[in-house]
Amino acid sequence: MKKHSARVAPLSACNSPVLTLTKVEGEERPRDSPGPAEAQAPAGTEAGGRPSRRCWRCSRAQLKKIFWGLAVVLCVCASWAGATQLAKLTFRKFDAPFTLTWFATNWNFLFFPLYYAGHICKSAEKQSVKQRYRECCRFFGDNGLTLKVFFTKAAPFGVLWTLTNYLYLHAIKKINTTDVSVLFCCNKAFVFLLSWIVLRDRFMGVRIVAAILAIAGIVMMTYADGFHSHSVIGIALVVGSASMSALYKVLFKLLLGSAKFGEAALFLSILGVFNILFITCIPVILYFTKVEYWSSFDDIPWGNLCGFSVLLLTFNIVLNFGIAVTYPTLMSLGIVLSVPVNAVVDHYTSKIVFNGVRVIAIIIIGLGFLLLLLPEEWDVWLIKLLTRLKVRKKEEAAEGGADLGLGLQSKSRRARPSFTR
């Protein structure tokens, strides 16, 4: 029996420039050839007219996948909105966005240990940590993870990861979380534009429309607050964060391609190691230059910092490996649903004004995000659906005309006088 493995393509829209799975190839199950009596039965039924067990199993599998999808959507929405709101709350006591970024990124080191724990629990062929590590290192080439590979293929992504998170968190200081979360949804439009230009991806008119809607939403969001300095700076920061995330994903696809579960977990853990080794000096410099200064370590809200890090780690884990149990589109919906959650929280905890321009901007950006979730062959599916509906209407009209003709013919026969005695 062949083994197929899921691979990761970095095309999600999320806070951290994480890798997301796009396809899971399951094992092909053998199909039983129908017997003579079953061959004449309608599709999806057995010879006796009952639903086939195979179709019942398929429907149950689909229902299970949808159920898991709903659970993943709720988890993505809760962790995404929770991390954003907790970051906003943390800045009231601890005004250090870069230090918070550094602290949360260190937790990426846990990706590979958590993956290996799952491998031990689920895999039939258990491997040692060293064996699994060496197998996952093949992702970087025949020589594995060398010092040259670390600085050329991992370090740039570590810098982009840090910039994405730092700009996002710094934007939360300037503007409300509703605007930040909805503006970051433009990330998906930027990914499409960069993929179209750099990767020569297929041109799709509907996605160009989505990108235009995203840009229009950004302009309207800026206008909603009257072009004040704080709002303009905050919007520029979150748009910069979305751009860095899009650049991360497109470069990953260009330079590294796709990765299996273990390879993705190892790569994210390597980003955590890079953060510890090379980014640690920056928070220290910011502390001694009093750019990000706190009087005492006892004043640091460690509970908020750890809570934010756990929520962000949960969000990245679910968004990376949720494809194993559900559809990618459902996971992306969790990000959009976090916008109304943040809006409700902001309504009761801040002085946000939901004027007409802001509401229209939120709707436009959300619509653009949903358009980008359409599959590449959506137009073909739509044409097929319309064609089937047209054919069905013609068949119904023809059947109705035939029935009407038969009815008139029978009436005329009954109306004829009988001359027989």
TORPA-805520 format. One record per atom (N, C-alpha, C): y, x, z. Coordinates in steps of 0.1 Angstrom, whole numbers. Layout:
PT      Y      X      Z
PT      Y      X      Z
...
This chain:
PT      Y      X      Z
PT    -12      8      0
PT      0      0      0
PT     12      9      0
PT     22      6     -8
PT     34     14     -9
PT     43     11      2
PT     50     21      7
PT     61     19     17
PT     74     20     10
PT     83     10     14
PT     96     10      8
PT    105     11     20
PT    116     18     19
PT    126     20     30
PT    139     14     26
PT    146      9     36
PT    160      4     34
PT    169     16     32
PT    179     14     24
PT    189     25     22
PT    203     19     25
PT    212     28     28
PT    225     24     33
PT    235     28     22
PT    244     18     19
PT    255     21     10
PT    268     17     18
PT    278     26     19
PT    289     24     27
PT    300     15     21
PT    298      2     21
PT    307     -7     14
PT    311    -19     23
PT    311    -17     36
PT    315    -28     45
PT    330    -27     49
PT    335    -38     54
PT    349    -38     58
PT    348    -39     73
PT    351    -28     80
PT    350    -29     95
PT    360    -19    100
PT    362    -19    113
PT    372    -10    120
PT    368      4    118
PT    356      8    122
PT    352     22    119
PT    346     23    105
PT    348     35     99
PT    343     36     85
PT    328     38     86
PT    321     28     90
PT    307     30     92
PT    299     28     79
PT    286     32     79
PT    278     30     68
PT    271     17     70
PT    270      9     59
PT    263     -3     60
PT    252     -5     50
PT    241    -11     54
PT    230    -13     46
PT    232    -24     36
PT    228    -22     24
PT    230    -32     14
PT    217    -38      9
PT    206    -32     11
PT    194    -37      5
PT    182    -33     13
PT    173    -42     16
PT    161    -39     22
PT    149    -42     13
PT    142    -33     10
PT    130    -35      1
PT    118    -37      9
PT    113    -49     10
PT    101    -51     18
PT     89    -48     10
PT     77    -48     17
PT     65    -45     10
PT     61    -57      2
PT     56    -55    -10
PT     52    -66    -18
PT     38    -71    -14
PT     38    -84    -12
PT     25    -90     -7
PT     17    -94    -20
PT      4    -93    -19
PT     -4    -97    -31
PT     -4   -112    -32
PT     -4   -116    -45
PT     -3   -130    -48
PT    -17   -135    -52
PT    -21   -146    -47
PT    -34   -151    -51
PT    -32   -159    -64
PT    -41   -156    -73
PT    -40   -164    -86
PT    -46   -178    -84
PT    -39   -188    -89
PT    -43   -202    -87
PT    -56   -205    -95
PT    -64   -214    -89
PT    -76   -218    -96
PT    -73   -228   -107
PT    -83   -233   -114
PT    -80   -243   -124
PT    -73   -256   -119
PT    -77   -261   -108
PT    -71   -273   -102
PT    -57   -270    -98
PT    -54   -258    -93
PT    -41   -255    -87
PT    -31   -252    -98
PT    -36   -247   -110
PT    -28   -243   -121
PT    -19   -255   -126
PT    -25   -267   -125
PT    -18   -279   -130
PT     -9   -285   -120
PT     -9   -280   -108
PT     -1   -286    -97
PT     13   -282    -99
PT     23   -290    -94
PT     37   -286    -95
PT     39   -274    -87
PT     50   -267    -90
PT     54   -255    -83
PT     57   -258    -68
PT     52   -251    -59
PT     54   -253    -45
PT     45   -263    -39
PT     35   -268    -46
PT     25   -277    -40
PT     11   -272    -43
PT      2   -277    -35
PT    -12   -274    -37
PT    -18   -285    -46
PT    -31   -284    -49
PT    -37   -293    -58
PT    -36   -307    -53
PT    -37   -309    -40
PT    -36   -323    -34
PT    -22   -328    -33
PT    -12   -321    -38
PT      2   -326    -37
PT      9   -321    -24
PT      2   -314    -16
PT      8   -309     -3
PT     16   -296     -6
PT     27   -294      2
PT     34   -281      0
PT     24   -269      3
PT     25   -259     -6
PT     17   -247     -5
PT     20   -239      7
PT     10   -233     13
PT     12   -225     25
PT     22   -213     22
PT     21   -207     10
PT     29   -196      6
PT     44   -200      6
PT     47   -212      1
PT     61   -217      0
PT     65   -220     15
PT     56   -225     23
PT     60   -228     37
PT     63   -215     44
PT     55   -204     41
PT     58   -192     48
PT     71   -186     43
PT     74   -188     30
PT     87   -183     24
PT     99   -190     31
PT     97   -203     32
PT    108   -211     38
PT    110   -207     52
PT     99   -205     59
PT    100   -201     73
PT    107   -187     74
PT    103   -178     65
PT    109   -165     65
PT    124   -165     63
PT    128   -174     53
PT    142   -176     50
PT    150   -182     62
PT    144   -192     68
PT    150   -198     80
PT    152   -188     91
PT    141   -179     93
PT    142   -169    103
PT    153   -159    100
PT    155   -155     87
PT    165   -146     83
PT    179   -152     85
PT    180   -165     82
PT    193   -172     84
PT    196   -173     99
PT    186   -176    107
PT    188   -176    122
PT    193   -163    127
PT    186   -152    123
PT    190   -139    127
PT    204   -136    122
PT    207   -141    110
PT    221   -139    105
PT    231   -145    113
PT    229   -157    118
PT    239   -163    127
PT    240   -155    140
PT    229   -150    145
PT    230   -142    157
PT    238   -129    155
PT    236   -123    143
PT    243   -111    140
PT    258   -114    137
PT    261   -125    131
PT    275   -129    129
PT    282   -131    142
PT    276   -137    152
PT    282   -139    165
PT    284   -126    172
PT    274   -117    171
PT    275   -104    177
PT    286    -95    171
PT    287    -95    158
PT    297    -88    151
PT    311    -93    155
PT    312   -107    154
PT    325   -113    158
PT    329   -110    172
PT    320   -111    181
PT    323   -109    196
PT    326    -95    198
PT    319    -86    193
PT    321    -71    196
PT    334    -66    189
PT    337    -71    177
PT    349    -67    170
PT    361    -72    177
PT    361    -85    179
PT    373    -91    186
PT    374    -86    200
PT    363    -84    207
PT    363    -80    221
PT    369    -65    222
PT    365    -57    213
PT    370    -43    213
PT    385    -43    210
PT    389    -51    200
PT    403    -51    197
PT    412    -56    209
PT    407    -67    215
PT    415    -72    227
PT    414    -63    239
PT    403    -56    241
PT    402    -47    252
PT    411    -35    250
PT    412    -30    238
PT    421    -19    235
PT    435    -23    237
PT    439    -35    234
PT    453    -40    237
PT    455    -40    252
PT    445    -44    259
PT    447    -45    274
PT    447    -31    280
PT    439    -22    274
PT    439     -8    280
PT    453     -1    278
PT    460     -4    267
PT    472      3    265
PT    483     -1    275
PT    481    -12    282
PT    491    -16    292
PT    491     -6    304
PT    479      0    306
PT    478      9    317
PT    476     24    313
PT    471     25    301
PT    468     39    296
PT    472     40    281
PT    485     45    280
PT    491     46    267
PT    487     59    260
PT    475     59    255
PT    469     71    248
PT    459     67    238
PT    464     63    226
PT    455     58    215
PT    446     69    210
PT    451     82    209
PT    442     92    203
PT    432     96    213
PT    435     97    226
PT    425    100    236
PT    414     89    236
PT    418     76    235
PT    409     65    235
PT    400     67    222
PT    406     70    211
PT    398     73    199
PT    387     84    201
PT    392     95    206
PT    383    106    209
PT    372    102    219
PT    375     95    229
PT    365     91    239
PT    355     82    233
PT    359     72    225
PT    350     62    219
PT    341     69    209
PT    346     78    201
PT    339     85    190
PT    328     94    196
PT    330     99    208
PT    319    107    214
PT    307     99    216
PT    308     86    218
PT    296     78    220
PT    287     77    207
PT    292     81    196
PT    284     81    183
PT    272     90    185
PT    273    100    194
PT    261    109    196
PT    249    101    200
PT    250     88    205
PT    239     80    209
PT    231     74    198
PT    237     74    186
PT    230     67    174
PT    216     72    172
PT    214     85    170
PT    201     90    167
PT    191     89    179
PT    195     91    192
PT    186     88    203
PT    181     74    203
PT    191     64    201
PT    187     50    201
PT    178     47    189
PT    181     53    178
PT    172     51    166
PT    158     56    169
PT    157     68    175
PT    144     74    178
PT    136     65    188
PT    143     60    198
PT    137     51    207
PT    131     38    200
PT    138     33    191
PT    133     22    183
PT    121     26    174
PT    122     38    169
PT    111     43    161
PT     98     45    169
PT     99     49    182
PT     88     51    190
PT     82     37    194
PT     90     27    196
PT     85     14    200
PT     79      6    188
PT     84      8    176
PT     80      0    165
PT     71      6    155
PT     73     19    152
PT     65     26    142
PT     51     28    145
PT     42     26    135
PT     28     29    138
PT     25     44    138
PT     32     51    129
PT     30     66    129
PT     41     72    137
PT     38     75    149
PT     49     81    158
PT     50     96    155
PT     62    101    155
PT     65    115    152
PT     73    120    164
PT     73    133    166
PT     81    139    177
PT     95    139    172
PT    104    142    182
PT    118    143    179
PT    121    153    168
PT    115    165    169
PT    117    176    160
PT    113    172    146
PT    101    165    145
PT     96    161    132
PT    105    151    125
PT    109    141    134
PT    118    131    128
PT    132    136    124
PT    137    146    132
PT    149    152    129
PT    149    160    116
PT    138    167    114
PT    136    175    102
PT    135    166     89
PT    128    155     91
PT    126    145     80
PT    140    139     76
PT    148    136     86
PT    161    129     84
PT    171    139     78
PT    169    152     81
PT    178    163     76
PT    177    165     61
PT    166    160     55
PT    164    161     41
PT    175    154     33
PT    181    145     40
PT    192    137     34
PT    204    146     29
PT    205    158     36
PT    216    167     33
PT    212    177     22
PT    199    177     18
PT    195    186      7
PT    182    193     12
PT    177    202      3
PT    164    208      5
PT    165    218     17
PT    177    223     20
PT    178    233     31
PT    181    226     44
PT    183    213     44
PT    186    205     56
PT    200    207     61
PT    202    206     74
PT    216    206     79
PT    219    221     82
PT    226    228     73
PT    230    241     75
PT    245    241     80
PT    250    253     83
PT    264    254     88
PT    273    250     76
PT    270    254     64
PT    278    251     52
PT    278    236     50
PT    267    230     51
PT    266    215     49
PT    274    208     59
PT    273    213     72
PT    280    207     83
PT    295    206     80
PT    301    217     75
PT    315    218     73
PT    320    212     60
PT    311    211     50
PT    315    205     37
PT    311    190     35
PT    300    186     42
PT    296    172     40
PT    297    163     52
PT    299    169     64
PT    300    161     76
PT    315    162     82
PT    320    174     82
PT    334    175     89
PT    344    166     82
PT    345    166     69
PT    356    157     63
PT    354    142     67
PT    342    138     68
PT    340    124     72
PT    343    122     87
PT    341    132     95
PT    346    132    109
PT    361    130    110
PT    368    137    102
PT    383    136    102
PT    387    122     97
PT    381    117     86
PT    384    104     82
PT    381     93     92
PT    370     95     99
PT    366     85    109
PT    376     85    120
PT    381     97    125
PT    390     98    136
PT    404     92    131
PT    408     95    119
PT    421     89    114
PT    420     74    113
PT    409     69    108
PT    408     54    107
PT    409     47    120
PT    402     52    130
PT    402     46    144
PT    416     48    151
PT    421     60    149
PT    434     63    156
PT    445     54    150
PT    446     53    137
PT    457     45    131
PT    455     30    135
PT    443     26    135
PT    440     12    139
PT    445      9    154
PT    441     18    163
PT    445     16    177
PT    460     18    179
PT    466     27    171
PT    480     29    173
PT    488     16    167
PT    482     10    157
PT    488     -2    152
PT    488    -14    162
PT    477    -14    170
PT    476    -24    181
PT    487    -23    191
PT    492    -11    193
PT    504     -9    202
PT    517    -15    196
PT    518    -16    183
PT    530    -20    177
PT    531    -35    174
PT    520    -41    169
PT    519    -55    165
PT    508    -62    172
PT    507    -75    171
PT    497    -83    178
PT    483    -81    171
PT    473    -84    178
PT    459    -81    174
PT    455    -90    162
PT    461   -102    161
PT    458   -111    150
PT    462   -105    137
PT    475    -99    136
PT    479    -93    124
PT    471    -80    121
PT    468    -73    131
PT    460    -60    129
PT    446    -64    123
PT    439    -73    129
PT    426    -77    124
PT    426    -83    110
PT    436    -91    107
PT    436    -97     94
PT    440    -87     83
PT    450    -78     87
PT    454    -68     77
PT    443    -58     74
PT    435    -55     84
PT    424    -46     81
PT    413    -52     72
PT    413    -65     70
PT    404    -71     61
PT    407    -67     46
PT    419    -62     44
PT    423    -56     31
PT    415    -44     27
PT    408    -38     37
PT    399    -27     35
PT    390    -29     23
PT    384    -41     22
PT    374    -44     12
PT    380    -43     -2
PT    393    -48     -3
PT    400    -47    -16
PT    403    -33    -20
PT    406    -25    -10
PT    409    -10    -13
PT    396     -3    -17
PT    385     -7    -11
PT    372     -2    -15
PT    369     -5    -30
PT    371    -17    -33
PT    369    -21    -47
PT    377    -14    -57
PT    390    -12    -54
PT    399     -5    -63
PT    395      9    -65
PT    392     16    -53
PT    388     30    -54
PT    375     32    -61
PT    365     22    -59
PT    352     23    -65
PT    354     21    -80
PT    363     13    -84
PT    365     10    -98
PT    371     22   -105
PT    381     29    -98
PT    387     41   -104
PT    379     53   -103
PT    373     56    -91
PT    366     69    -89
PT    351     68    -94
PT    344     57    -89
PT    330     56    -92
PT    327     49   -105
PT    337     44   -112
PT    336     37   -125
PT    327     24   -123
PT    328     17   -112
PT    321      5   -109
PT    325     -6   -119
PT    316    -16   -120
PT    319    -27   -130
PT    332    -34   -127
PT    340    -36   -137
PT    352    -44   -136
PT    349    -59   -134
PT    355    -65   -124
PT    353    -79   -121
PT    367    -85   -119
PT    370    -95   -128
PT    383   -101   -127
PT    386   -108   -113
PT    375   -114   -108
PT    377   -121    -95
PT    381   -111    -84
PT    376    -99    -85
PT    379    -89    -74
PT    393    -84    -76
PT    398    -83    -89
PT    412    -79    -91
PT    421    -90    -85
PT    417   -103    -87
PT    425   -113    -80
PT    425   -112    -65
PT    413   -108    -60
PT    412   -107    -45
PT    421    -95    -41
PT    422    -84    -48
PT    431    -73    -45
PT    445    -77    -45
PT    449    -85    -55
PT    463    -90    -56
PT    466    -99    -44
PT    457   -107    -41
PT    459   -116    -29
PT    461   -107    -16
PT    453    -97    -15
PT    454    -88     -3
PT    468    -82     -3
PT    473    -76    -14
PT    486    -70    -14
PT    497    -81    -11
PT    495    -93    -17
PT    505   -103    -15
PT    505   -107      0
PT    493   -107      6
PT    493   -110     21
PT    499   -100     29
PT    498    -87     25
PT    505    -76     33
PT    520    -78     32
PT    525    -81     20
PT    540    -83     19
PT    544    -95     27
PT    537   -106     27
PT    541   -118     34
PT    540   -116     49
PT    530   -108     54
PT    529   -105     68
PT    541    -97     73
PT    546    -88     64
PT    557    -80     68
PT    570    -89     68
PT    571    -98     59
PT    582   -107     59
PT    582   -117     71
PT    570   -120     76
PT    569   -130     87
PT    577   -126     99
PT    578   -113    102
PT    585   -109    114
PT    599   -104    111
PT    604   -106     98
PT    617   -103     95
PT    620    -88     92
PT    610    -80     89
PT    611    -66     85
PT    617    -58     97
PT    613    -61    109
PT    617    -53    121
PT    610    -40    120
PT    616    -30    127
PT    610    -16    126
PT    596    -15    132
PT    594    -22    144
PT    581    -22    150
PT    570    -28    141
PT    574    -40    135
PT    564    -47    127
PT    561    -39    114
PT    571    -33    108
PT    569    -25     96
PT    560    -13     99
PT    563     -6    110
PT    555      6    113
PT    541      2    117
PT    539     -9    124
PT    526    -14    128
PT    517    -18    115
PT    524    -25    106
PT    517    -29     94
PT    513    -17     85
PT    523     -7     85
PT    520      6     77
PT    508     13     83
PT    507     13     97
PT    496     20    104
PT    483     14    101
PT    482      0    101
PT    469     -6     99
PT    465     -6     84
PT    475     -6     75
PT    472     -5     61
PT    467     10     58
PT    473     19     65
PT    468     33     64
PT    454     35     70
PT    451     28     81
PT    437     28     86
PT    427     22     76
PT    431     10     70
PT    422      4     60
PT    420     13     48
PT    430     21     44
PT    429     30     33
PT    420     42     36
PT    421     47     48
PT    413     58     52
PT    398     54     53
PT    396     42     58
PT    382     36     58
PT    376     35     44
PT    385     29     35
PT    380     28     21
PT    377     41     15
PT    386     51     17
PT    383     65     12
PT    371     70     17
PT    368     68     30
PT    356     73     36
PT    343     67     29
PT    344     54     27
PT    332     48     21
PT    329     52      6
PT    340     53     -1
PT    339     57    -15
PT    334     72    -16
PT    340     80     -8
PT    336     94     -8
PT    322     96     -4
PT    317     88      6
PT    303     89     10
PT    294     85     -1
PT    297     75     -8
PT    289     71    -20
PT    289     81    -31
PT    301     87    -33
PT    302     97    -43
PT    295    110    -40
PT    296    115    -28
PT    291    128    -24
PT    276    127    -19
PT    273    117    -11
PT    260    116     -4
PT    251    105     -9
PT    257     95    -16
PT    249     84    -21
PT    245     74    -11
PT    232     73     -8
PT    228     63      2
PT    218     69     11
PT    216     63     23
PT    208     69     33
PT    198     59     39
PT    187     64     44
PT    178     55     51
PT    183     53     66
PT    176     44     73
PT    180     41     87
PT    182     54     95
PT    171     62     95
PT    171     74    103
PT    182     84     99
PT    184     85     86
PT    194     94     80
PT    208     90     84
PT    210     76     84
PT    223     71     88
PT    226     74    102
PT    216     71    111
PT    217     74    125
PT    220     88    128
PT    213     97    121
PT    216    112    123
PT    230    115    119
PT    234    110    107
PT    247    113    102
PT    258    109    112
PT    257     97    118
PT    267     92    127
PT    267    100    140
PT    255    104    144
PT    254    113    156
PT    261    127    154
PT    259    132    141
PT    266    144    138
PT    281    143    138
PT    286    131    134
PT    300    129    136
PT    305    129    150
PT    296    124    159
PT    299    125    173
PT    300    139    178
PT    290    147    173
PT    290    162    177
PT    302    169    172
PT    306    166    159
PT    318    172    154
PT    330    168    162
PT    331    156    166
PT    342    151    175
PT    343    159    188
PT    331    161    194
PT    331    168    207
PT    335    183    205
PT    330    189    194
PT    333    203    192
PT    347    207    187
PT    352    199    178
PT    364    203    171
PT    376    194    173
PT    374    182    179
PT    385    173    181
PT    390    173    195
PT    382    178    204
PT    385    178    219
PT    398    185    222
PT    401    195    214
PT    414    203    217
PT    426    194    215
PT    426    184    206
PT    438    176    203
PT    442    168    215
PT    433    160    221
PT    438    153    233
PT    443    162    244
PT    437    174    245
PT    442    184    255
PT    456    188    252
PT    459    191    239
PT    473    195    235
PT    482    183    237
PT    478    171    234
PT    487    160    236
PT    490    157    250
PT    480    161    259
PT    483    159    273
PT    493    169    279
PT    491    181    275
PT    500    192    280
PT    514    191    274
PT    515    186    262
PT    528    184    256
PT    535    170    260
PT    527    163    268
PT    532    150    274
PT    534    139    263
PT    528    141    252
PT    528    130    242
PT    519    119    246
PT    507    122    251
PT    498    112    257
PT    495    118    271
PT    503    113    281
PT    503    119    294
PT    500    108    305
PT    492    112    314
PT    489    103    326
PT    490    112    339
PT    495    106    349
PT    499    114    361
PT    486    118    368
PT    476    110    369
PT    464    113    376
PT    452    107    369
PT    441    115    370
PT    428    110    364
PT    423     97    372
PT    428     95    384
PT    424     83    391
PT    431     71    385
PT    442     73    378
PT    449     61    372
PT    443     57    358
PT    434     65    353
PT    427     61    341
PT    418     49    343
PT    420     38    335
PT    411     27    336
PT    397     30    330
PT    389     37    337
PT    376     41    331
PT    367     29    327
PT    369     18    334
PT    361      6    330
PT    365      1    317
PT    378      0    314
PT    383     -4    301
PT    379      6    290
PT    379     19    293
PT    376     29    283
PT    361     28    279
PT    352     26    289
PT    338     25    287
PT    334     12    280
PT    341      1    285
PT    339    -12    278
PT    342    -12    264
PT    354     -6    260
PT    358     -5    246
PT    348      3    238
PT    343     14    244
PT    334     23    237
PT    321     16    235
PT    316      9    245
PT    303      1    243
PT    304    -10    233
PT    315    -17    233
PT    317    -28    223
PT    318    -22    209
PT    325    -11    207
PT    326     -4    194
PT    313      1    189
PT    305      7    199
PT    292     12    195
PT    283      1    191
PT    283    -10    199
PT    275    -22    195
PT    279    -28    182
PT    292    -28    179
PT    297    -33    166
PT    291    -24    154
PT    292    -11    156
PT    287     -2    146
PT    272     -3    144
PT    265     -4    155
PT    250     -5    154
PT    246    -18    147
PT    252    -29    151
PT    248    -42    144
PT    252    -42    130
PT    264    -36    126
PT    268    -36    112
PT    260    -26    104
PT    255    -16    110
PT    247     -6    103
PT    233    -11    101
PT    227    -16    111
PT    212    -19    111
PT    209    -34    111
PT    219    -43    111
PT    217    -57    110
PT    211    -61     97
PT    212    -53     86
PT    207    -57     73
PT    191    -58     74
PT    186    -52     84
PT    171    -52     85
PT    166    -66     88
PT    174    -75     94
PT    170    -88     98
PT    177    -99     91
PT    188    -96     83
PT    196   -107     77
PT    203   -102     64
PT    212   -110     59
PT    218   -107     46
PT    232   -100     49
PT    236    -91     40
PT    249    -84     43
PT    261    -93     43
PT    261   -103     35
PT    272   -112     34
PT    275   -119     47
PT    264   -123     54
PT    266   -129     67
PT    272   -120     77
PT    269   -107     77
PT    275    -98     86
PT    290    -96     83
PT    293    -96     71
PT    307    -95     67
PT    315   -107     72
PT    309   -119     72
PT    316   -131     77
PT    320   -129     92
PT    312   -122     99
PT    316   -120    113
PT    329   -113    115
PT    333   -104    106
PT    346    -98    106
PT    357   -108    104
PT    355   -116     94
PT    366   -127     91
PT    367   -136    103
PT    356   -140    109
PT    356   -150    120
PT    363   -144    132
PT    364   -131    133
PT    371   -125    145
PT    386   -127    144
PT    391   -130    132
PT    406   -133    131
PT    410   -145    138
PT    404   -157    136
PT    408   -168    145
PT    405   -166    160
PT    395   -159    163
PT    393   -156    177
PT    404   -148    183
PT    409   -138    176
PT    420   -130    181
PT    433   -139    181
PT    434   -148    171
PT    446   -157    171
PT    446   -166    183
PT    435   -171    187
PT    435   -180    199
PT    438   -172    211
PT    433   -160    213
PT    436   -151    224
PT    451   -148    224
PT    456   -144    213
PT    470   -140    212
PT    479   -152    215
PT    475   -164    211
PT    483   -176    214
PT    485   -178    229
PT    475   -175    237
PT    476   -178    251
PT    480   -165    259
PT    479   -153    253
PT    483   -141    261
PT    495   -134    256
PT    500   -137    245
PT    512   -130    240
PT    522   -140    234
PT    533   -135    229
PT    544   -143    224
PT    544   -145    209
PT    532   -144    203
PT    531   -145    188
PT    536   -159    184
PT    543   -159    172
PT    548   -171    166
PT    540   -173    153
PT    533   -184    152
PT    525   -187    140
PT    534   -196    131
PT    544   -189    124
PT    552   -196    115
PT    544   -198    102
PT    551   -205     93
PT    544   -209     80
PT    540   -196     72
PT    549   -186     71
PT    547   -174     63
PT    535   -167     69
PT    534   -165     82
PT    522   -158     88
PT    509   -165     85
PT    509   -178     87
PT    497   -186     85
PT    492   -185     70
PT    502   -186     61
PT    499   -185     47
PT    493   -171     43
PT    499   -160     49
PT    495   -147     47
PT    480   -145     52
PT    477   -150     64
PT    464   -150     70
PT    454   -156     60
PT    458   -168     55
PT    449   -176     46
PT    446   -168     33
PT    457   -162     28
PT    456   -155     15
PT    447   -143     17
PT    449   -135     27
PT    441   -123     29
PT    426   -127     32
PT    424   -138     40
PT    410   -142     42
PT    404   -147     30
PT    411   -154     21
PT    406   -159      8
PT    402   -147     -1
PT    411   -137     -1
PT    407   -125     -9
PT    395   -118     -4
PT    393   -117      9
PT    382   -111     15
PT    369   -119     11
PT    370   -132     12
PT    358   -140      8
PT    355   -139     -7
PT    365   -138    -15
PT    362   -136    -30
PT    355   -122    -32
PT    358   -112    -24
PT    351    -99    -26
PT    337   -100    -21
PT    333   -110    -14
PT    319   -111    -10
PT    310   -117    -21
PT    316   -122    -31
PT    309   -128    -42
PT    300   -117    -49
PT    288   -120    -52
PT    279   -110    -59
PT    284   -107    -73
PT    279    -96    -79
PT    284    -92    -92
PT    280   -102   -103
PT    269   -109   -101
PT    264   -118   -111
PT    268   -133   -108
PT    279   -135   -100
PT    282   -148    -96
PT    286   -157   -108
PT    293   -151   -118
PT    297   -159   -130
PT    285   -164   -138
PT    274   -155   -139
PT    262   -159   -146
PT    255   -171   -139
PT    255   -170   -125
PT    249   -180   -117
PT    257   -193   -119
PT    270   -192   -119
PT    278   -204   -120
PT    276   -211   -134
PT    275   -203   -144
PT    273   -208   -158
PT    260   -215   -159
PT    249   -209   -153
PT    236   -215   -153
PT    236   -228   -145
PT    243   -228   -134
PT    244   -241   -126
PT    251   -252   -133
PT    262   -249   -140
PT    270   -259   -148
PT    261   -263   -160
PT    254   -254   -166
PT    246   -258   -177
PT    235   -268   -173
PT    228   -264   -162
PT    218   -273   -156
PT    223   -287   -153
PT    235   -288   -147
PT    241   -300   -144
PT    244   -308   -156
PT    249   -301   -167
PT    253   -308   -179
PT    240   -314   -186
PT    230   -306   -186
PT    217   -310   -192
PT    211   -322   -184
PT    212   -322   -171
PT    207   -333   -163
PT    215   -345   -166
PT    228   -344   -167
PT    236   -356   -170
PT    233   -362   -184
PT    230   -353   -194
PT    226   -358   -207
PT    213   -365   -206
PT    203   -359   -199
PT    190   -366   -197
PT    191   -379   -190
PT    199   -380   -180
PT    201   -393   -173
PT    208   -403   -182
PT    218   -399   -190
PT    225   -408   -199
PT    215   -413   -210
PT    206   -404   -215
PT    196   -408   -225
PT    186   -417   -219
PT    182   -415   -207
PT    172   -424   -200
PT    179   -437   -198
PT    191   -437   -193
PT    198   -450   -191
PT    200   -458   -204
PT    203   -451   -215
PT    205   -457   -228
PT    192   -463   -233
PT    181   -456   -231
PT    167   -461   -235
PT    164   -473   -227
PT    166   -473   -213
PT    163   -484   -205
PT    171   -496   -209
PT    184   -494   -212
PT    193   -505   -217
PT    188   -511   -230
PT    184   -502   -239
PT    178   -507   -252
PT    166   -516   -250
PT    157   -511   -241
PT    145   -519   -238
PT    148   -532   -232
PT    158   -532   -223
PT    162   -545   -216
PT    167   -555   -226
PT    176   -550   -236
PT    182   -559   -246
PT    171   -564   -255
PT    161   -556   -259
PT    151   -560   -268
PT    142   -571   -261
PT    139   -569   -248
PT    131   -579   -242
PT    138   -592   -240
PT    152   -591   -238
PT    160   -604   -237
PT    160   -611   -250
PT    161   -604   -261
PT    162   -610   -274
PT    148   -617   -278
PT    137   -611   -273
PT    124   -617   -276
PT    123   -630   -268
PT    128   -630   -255
PT    127   -642   -248
PT    136   -653   -253
PT    147   -649   -260
PT    157   -659   -265
PT    152   -665   -278
PT    142   -659   -285
PT    138   -665   -298
PT    130   -678   -295
PT    133   -689   -303
PT    125   -702   -302
PT    111   -700   -307
PT    102   -706   -301
PT     88   -705   -305
PT     84   -717   -314
PT     78   -715   -326
PT     75   -725   -336
PT     60   -728   -335
PT     53   -722   -327
PT     39   -724   -326
PT     36   -737   -317
PT     26   -744   -320
PT     22   -756   -313
PT      9   -753   -305
